[in-house]
């Protein structure tokens, strides 16, 4: 007889102690270790660039890594992208700002860790897009590249001077090199 796998809920996730980042994938608890300086610096830099632009133009809200979003219920899937943008329209769908986001972000940004490869995150990218995230960025601070995904579209930025733009943030543009701090 197969051993039953415990099915975690978002409510149980919310009661876990701080110190690690947690996500739930179809009821399975995923524990994420703290990140290194390069990873955290890249996520922080992207948060600053997007946050400044979004605030200046009144487009919504940019959120940091610990922010969880429901992507599925029963079994629960709660993801915490490294950076997230929620438009004003989707902010209006959030019932309780002290809990996980009940509407998916418009933009989810994942930063590759040293032991990860782009292929490791592909299923997470597909999951985000299936659940209503309009755009997903995967930043690779070691290779200084950015992959941008939208439904049916994929773009790769590889040259430092290339301008990173996204239709989810009309008017936003920065050089690829500006996303990486070290």
C-alpha positions in Angstrom: 0.0 0.0 0.0 1.4 3.4 -1.0 2.1 5.9 1.9 -0.2 8.9 1.8 1.5 12.2 1.0 0.4 15.0 3.4 -1.5 17.7 1.6 -0.7 21.1 2.8 -3.1 24.0 2.7 -2.5 27.7 2.4 -3.8 28.2 6.0 -1.2 25.7 7.3 1.5 27.5 5.2 0.6 30.8 6.8 1.3 29.4 10.3 4.9 28.1 9.5 7.8 29.8 11.3 9.8 32.5 9.5 13.4 32.0 8.4 12.8 30.1 5.2 10.7 30.7 2.2 7.9 28.3 1.6 5.6 27.5 -1.3 3.0 24.8 -1.8 2.8 22.9 -5.1 -0.4 21.0 -5.5 -0.5 20.3 -1.7 3.3 19.5 -1.4 5.3 21.8 0.9 8.4 23.2 -0.8 11.1 24.7 1.4 13.4 27.3 -0.2 16.7 28.1 1.5 17.8 31.7 2.0 19.4 33.2 -1.1 22.9 34.4 -1.8 24.1 38.0 -2.3 24.0 37.9 -6.1 20.5 36.4 -6.2 19.1 38.8 -3.5 20.9 41.8 -5.1 19.4 41.0 -8.5 15.9 40.6 -7.1 16.3 43.8 -5.1 17.5 45.7 -8.1 14.6 44.5 -10.2 12.2 45.4 -7.4 13.6 49.0 -7.2 13.5 49.5 -11.0 10.0 48.2 -11.4 8.8 49.7 -8.1 9.9 53.2 -9.0 8.3 53.1 -12.4 5.1 51.6 -11.2 4.8 54.2 -8.3 5.6 57.1 -10.6 2.9 56.1 -13.1 0.3 54.9 -10.5 0.1 51.5 -12.2 -0.4 49.3 -9.1 2.0 47.7 -6.7 5.4 45.9 -6.8 6.0 43.3 -4.1 9.0 41.6 -2.7 9.9 37.9 -2.5 7.9 36.8 0.6 4.6 37.6 -1.0 2.5 34.5 -1.7 -0.2 34.1 -4.4 -2.8 31.5 -4.7 -2.5 29.8 -8.1 -4.8 26.9 -7.4 -7.1 25.5 -4.6 -7.7 22.0 -3.5 -5.0 20.9 -3.6 -3.5 24.3 -2.9 -0.7 25.9 -4.9 0.8 29.0 -3.4 3.8 30.6 -5.1 6.1 33.4 -4.0 8.0 34.9 -7.0 11.1 36.9 -6.3 9.4 40.1 -7.5 5.7 40.6 -8.5 3.7 43.4 -10.0 0.0 43.7 -9.5 -2.0 46.2 -11.6 -4.5 48.5 -10.0 -7.3 46.5 -11.5 -6.1 43.2 -9.9 -5.4 44.9 -6.6 -9.2 45.6 -6.4 -9.7 41.8 -6.5 -7.6 41.2 -3.4 -10.1 40.5 -0.5 -7.6 40.6 2.4 -4.2 42.3 2.0 -2.9 40.5 5.1 -3.2 37.1 3.4 -1.9 35.5 0.2 -2.9 37.2 -3.0 -6.2 35.8 -4.3 -5.6 37.2 -7.8 -2.4 36.3 -9.6 0.2 39.0 -10.2 0.3 40.5 -13.7 4.1 40.0 -13.7 6.1 37.4 -11.8 9.9 37.5 -11.7 12.0 34.6 -10.8 15.8 34.9 -10.3 17.8 31.7 -10.9 19.9 30.5 -7.9 23.4 29.2 -8.5 22.3 25.6 -8.5 19.3 26.1 -10.8 19.0 26.0 -14.6 16.4 27.7 -16.8 14.9 24.2 -17.5 14.3 23.8 -13.7 11.9 26.7 -13.8 10.1 26.0 -17.0 7.2 24.1 -15.4 6.8 27.0 -12.9 6.7 29.5 -15.8 4.0 27.4 -17.5 2.0 27.2 -14.3 2.1 31.0 -13.8 0.9 31.6 -17.3 -1.9 29.0 -17.0 -3.1 30.6 -13.8 -3.4 34.1 -15.3 0.0 35.7 -14.8 0.4 37.9 -17.9 4.2 37.9 -18.1 7.0 36.0 -16.4 10.6 37.0 -16.3 13.4 34.6 -15.4 16.6 36.5 -14.7 20.0 34.7 -14.6 22.5 36.8 -12.7 25.5 34.6 -13.5 24.9 34.7 -17.2 23.4 38.2 -17.1 20.5 37.2 -19.3 16.7 37.5 -19.0 14.0 35.3 -20.5 10.6 36.8 -20.8 7.5 34.7 -21.3 3.9 35.5 -22.3 1.3 33.2 -23.6 2.7 31.8 -26.9 5.7 34.1 -26.8 9.3 33.9 -25.5 12.0 36.5 -25.7 15.6 36.3 -24.5 17.7 39.3 -23.7 21.5 38.6 -23.8 23.3 41.9 -24.7 24.0 44.3 -21.8 22.7 47.3 -23.8 19.5 45.7 -24.9 16.4 47.5 -23.7 14.1 45.3 -21.6 10.5 46.3 -22.1 7.2 44.6 -21.3 3.6 45.4 -22.5 2.4 44.6 -18.9 4.2 47.8 -17.9 3.5 50.3 -20.7 6.4 52.7 -21.1 8.8 50.8 -18.9 12.3 50.3 -20.4 15.8 49.7 -18.9 19.0 48.3 -20.1 19.5 44.6 -19.4 22.8 45.4 -17.5 20.7 47.6 -15.1 19.0 44.5 -13.7 22.2 43.0 -12.3 24.2 44.4 -9.5 27.3 42.2 -9.3 
